[in-house]
Amino acid sequence: MNRMNPKVDAFLSKTKKWQEEFKKLRRIILDCQLTEELKWGKPCYTFQGNNVVLIHGFKEYCAVLLFKGALLNDAKGILISQTENTQATRQIRFTNVREIVEMEPILKAYIHEAIEVEKAGLKVDFNKTTEYTIPEEFQKKLNVNPALKSAFDALTPGRQRAYLLYFSAPKQSKTRESRVEKFVQQILNGKGLND
């Protein structure tokens, strides 16, 4: 088994919900010879510095998140896309330790496949920002404010996509307009939606 990271030990000692499930998942993942780190406040497992697997918990389930899960074969049909806009990551979800124990060989096979994806240097082909629709309310702001357009164009593609998805989500124009207005200054400051 690979070395346990003291930061993950501290995280697990404070975890109330899913603690036993996290501990079991941790043992399984470490058995796959990955390096254990704490990233985004969650146990994260890397291969040669590249993120492969993350453990995280939600109200109804805990999960392993495979960073390039979209590239895996998924022979068992168990990979779940968190949202309709998720492009690369996939989850395998659990509600108790028994499920994890029963799935251990399958889980290890998926993790080993994910490691092979990293070794091969495979990349997920993300949708280009230009493939997303710019909501009319945001386009109007961009048309009358060249500084806003320049600031938006200077953002990373991921930050641009996050804004476009967030601005497009509401059904009512008034709500879309309100969202755009709320984030104009943040865009001008070169910040992403969640920065």
KOLRODO-657968 format. One record per residue (C-alpha): residue in one letter; x, y, z. Coordinates in Angstrom, 3 decimals, always signed. Layout:
# KOLRODO-657968
REC, rest, X, Y, Z
REC, A, X, Y, Z
...
//
This chain:
# KOLRODO-657968
REC, rest, X, Y, Z
REC, M, +0.000, +0.000, +0.000
REC, N, +1.195, +3.501, -0.768
REC, R, +1.991, +6.058, +1.918
REC, M, -0.897, +7.773, +3.693
REC, N, -0.838, +11.563, +3.747
REC, P, -1.195, +13.164, +7.231
REC, K, -3.422, +15.889, +5.737
REC, V, -5.895, +13.211, +4.656
REC, D, -5.664, +11.629, +8.122
REC, A, -6.688, +15.013, +9.578
REC, F, -9.517, +15.356, +7.051
REC, L, -10.863, +11.898, +7.904
REC, S, -10.661, +12.517, +11.640
REC, K, -12.965, +15.545, +11.230
REC, T, -15.349, +13.862, +8.790
REC, K, -18.665, +12.892, +10.341
REC, K, -20.752, +11.587, +7.455
REC, W, -19.261, +8.850, +5.227
REC, Q, -16.180, +8.375, +7.426
REC, E, -16.122, +4.565, +7.187
REC, E, -16.867, +4.671, +3.466
REC, F, -14.058, +7.193, +2.903
REC, K, -11.612, +5.020, +4.867
REC, K, -12.482, +1.949, +2.779
REC, L, -12.225, +3.885, -0.489
REC, R, -8.888, +5.296, +0.653
REC, R, -7.453, +1.805, +1.271
REC, I, -8.637, +0.592, -2.128
REC, I, -7.238, +3.599, -3.993
REC, L, -3.891, +3.533, -2.171
REC, D, -3.629, -0.137, -3.082
REC, C, -3.574, +1.046, -6.730
REC, Q, -0.207, +2.777, -6.120
REC, L, -1.394, +6.375, -6.427
REC, T, -0.001, +9.330, -4.472
REC, E, -2.353, +10.674, -1.814
REC, E, -2.858, +14.434, -1.492
REC, L, -5.480, +16.808, -0.131
REC, K, -6.828, +19.105, -2.864
REC, W, -9.931, +21.280, -2.745
REC, G, -10.322, +20.032, +0.818
REC, K, -10.823, +16.429, -0.383
REC, P, -8.614, +13.315, -0.603
REC, C, -7.156, +13.355, -4.118
REC, Y, -4.992, +10.683, -5.715
REC, T, -2.455, +11.418, -8.410
REC, F, -0.180, +9.605, -10.826
REC, Q, +3.050, +11.454, -11.651
REC, G, +1.452, +14.736, -10.567
REC, N, -1.748, +14.278, -12.582
REC, N, -5.110, +14.013, -10.831
REC, V, -6.702, +10.593, -11.264
REC, V, -9.266, +10.067, -8.469
REC, L, -10.936, +12.200, -5.791
REC, I, -13.137, +11.037, -2.906
REC, H, -16.059, +13.253, -1.971
REC, G, -19.334, +13.057, -0.117
REC, F, -22.805, +14.452, -0.612
REC, K, -26.051, +14.256, +1.319
REC, E, -27.350, +11.096, -0.361
REC, Y, -24.111, +9.363, -1.384
REC, C, -20.332, +9.397, -1.370
REC, A, -18.353, +8.921, -4.543
REC, V, -15.047, +8.492, -6.248
REC, L, -14.606, +11.028, -9.001
REC, L, -12.483, +9.914, -11.940
REC, F, -11.015, +13.063, -13.502
REC, K, -10.925, +11.622, -17.030
REC, G, -13.821, +9.235, -16.555
REC, A, -15.286, +10.197, -19.930
REC, L, -12.328, +8.404, -21.554
REC, L, -12.896, +5.123, -19.710
REC, N, -14.538, +2.084, -21.253
REC, D, -17.255, +1.765, -18.538
REC, A, -17.910, -1.907, -19.326
REC, K, -20.140, -2.190, -16.219
REC, G, -22.153, +0.967, -16.978
REC, I, -21.506, +2.458, -13.537
REC, L, -20.002, +5.843, -14.387
REC, I, -22.246, +8.807, -13.690
REC, S, -21.928, +12.320, -15.064
REC, Q, -22.571, +14.744, -12.174
REC, T, -24.429, +17.280, -14.313
REC, E, -25.475, +17.619, -17.935
REC, N, -22.601, +20.069, -18.486
REC, T, -19.866, +17.805, -17.100
REC, Q, -17.444, +16.946, -19.866
REC, A, -14.514, +14.979, -18.410
REC, T, -15.231, +13.714, -14.894
REC, R, -17.384, +10.761, -13.945
REC, Q, -18.443, +9.414, -10.554
REC, I, -18.975, +5.995, -9.066
REC, R, -21.438, +6.430, -6.195
REC, F, -21.914, +4.504, -2.967
REC, T, -24.358, +4.671, -0.066
REC, N, -22.645, +2.248, +2.348
REC, V, -19.437, +0.302, +3.023
REC, R, -21.002, -2.991, +1.873
REC, E, -21.463, -1.612, -1.657
REC, I, -17.820, -0.535, -1.708
REC, V, -16.617, -3.957, -0.534
REC, E, -18.733, -5.707, -3.189
REC, M, -17.444, -3.368, -5.915
REC, E, -13.768, -3.415, -4.874
REC, P, -12.455, -5.504, -7.819
REC, I, -14.475, -3.446, -10.320
REC, L, -13.437, -0.171, -8.693
REC, K, -9.772, -1.188, -8.855
REC, A, -10.153, -2.121, -12.526
REC, Y, -11.602, +1.329, -13.310
REC, I, -8.834, +3.059, -11.355
REC, H, -6.162, +1.032, -13.159
REC, E, -7.762, +1.965, -16.485
REC, A, -7.708, +5.628, -15.404
REC, I, -3.993, +5.281, -14.610
REC, E, -3.410, +3.832, -18.090
REC, V, -5.236, +6.852, -19.573
REC, E, -2.739, +9.091, -17.725
REC, K, +0.249, +6.998, -18.807
REC, A, -0.918, +7.275, -22.427
REC, G, -1.255, +11.055, -22.071
REC, L, -4.859, +11.019, -23.318
REC, K, -6.818, +14.271, -23.119
REC, V, -10.540, +14.978, -23.052
REC, D, -11.728, +17.032, -26.026
REC, F, -13.617, +19.824, -24.312
REC, N, -16.320, +21.768, -26.098
REC, K, -14.931, +25.075, -27.283
REC, T, -16.315, +28.192, -25.653
REC, T, -17.482, +29.308, -29.105
REC, E, -19.832, +26.295, -29.148
REC, Y, -21.838, +27.773, -26.264
REC, T, -24.620, +30.258, -26.829
REC, I, -24.068, +33.732, -25.439
REC, P, -27.352, +34.800, -23.854
REC, E, -28.856, +37.901, -25.460
REC, E, -28.730, +39.796, -22.156
REC, F, -24.980, +39.249, -21.863
REC, Q, -24.321, +39.953, -25.544
REC, K, -26.014, +43.366, -25.184
REC, K, -23.658, +44.217, -22.289
REC, L, -20.640, +43.078, -24.308
REC, N, -21.743, +45.214, -27.284
REC, V, -21.969, +48.447, -25.265
REC, N, -19.011, +47.842, -22.970
REC, P, -15.733, +47.125, -24.829
REC, A, -13.838, +46.809, -21.530
REC, L, -16.221, +44.045, -20.455
REC, K, -15.750, +42.230, -23.775
REC, S, -11.955, +42.466, -23.457
REC, A, -12.068, +41.256, -19.853
REC, F, -14.351, +38.339, -20.760
REC, D, -12.150, +37.376, -23.730
REC, A, -9.109, +37.399, -21.414
REC, L, -10.675, +34.834, -19.039
REC, T, -9.682, +31.183, -19.328
REC, P, -12.014, +29.058, -21.469
REC, G, -13.263, +27.264, -18.354
REC, R, -14.199, +30.536, -16.654
REC, Q, -15.918, +31.730, -19.825
REC, R, -17.933, +28.492, -20.039
REC, A, -18.944, +28.749, -16.375
REC, Y, -20.308, +32.264, -16.915
REC, L, -22.124, +31.348, -20.121
REC, L, -23.768, +28.323, -18.507
REC, Y, -24.716, +30.317, -15.417
REC, F, -26.097, +33.258, -17.411
REC, S, -28.054, +30.952, -19.751
REC, A, -29.678, +28.779, -17.085
REC, P, -32.701, +30.894, -16.052
REC, K, -35.836, +30.730, -18.190
REC, Q, -36.790, +34.368, -17.615
REC, S, -34.909, +37.174, -19.323
REC, K, -35.186, +39.323, -16.192
REC, T, -33.321, +36.699, -14.141
REC, R, -30.637, +36.290, -16.814
REC, E, -30.226, +40.090, -16.905
REC, S, -29.924, +40.203, -13.115
REC, R, -27.229, +37.509, -13.133
REC, V, -25.226, +39.326, -15.805
REC, E, -25.470, +42.612, -13.919
REC, K, -24.346, +40.983, -10.685
REC, F, -21.120, +39.633, -12.249
REC, V, -20.035, +42.497, -14.556
REC, Q, -17.542, +43.854, -12.017
REC, Q, -16.176, +40.404, -11.243
REC, I, -15.510, +39.808, -14.956
REC, L, -13.893, +43.249, -15.237
REC, N, -11.657, +42.227, -12.322
REC, G, -10.562, +39.121, -14.257
REC, K, -12.277, +36.751, -11.861
REC, G, -14.211, +33.583, -12.596
REC, L, -17.712, +32.833, -11.406
REC, N, -16.492, +31.037, -8.261
REC, D, -13.303, +33.031, -7.540
//
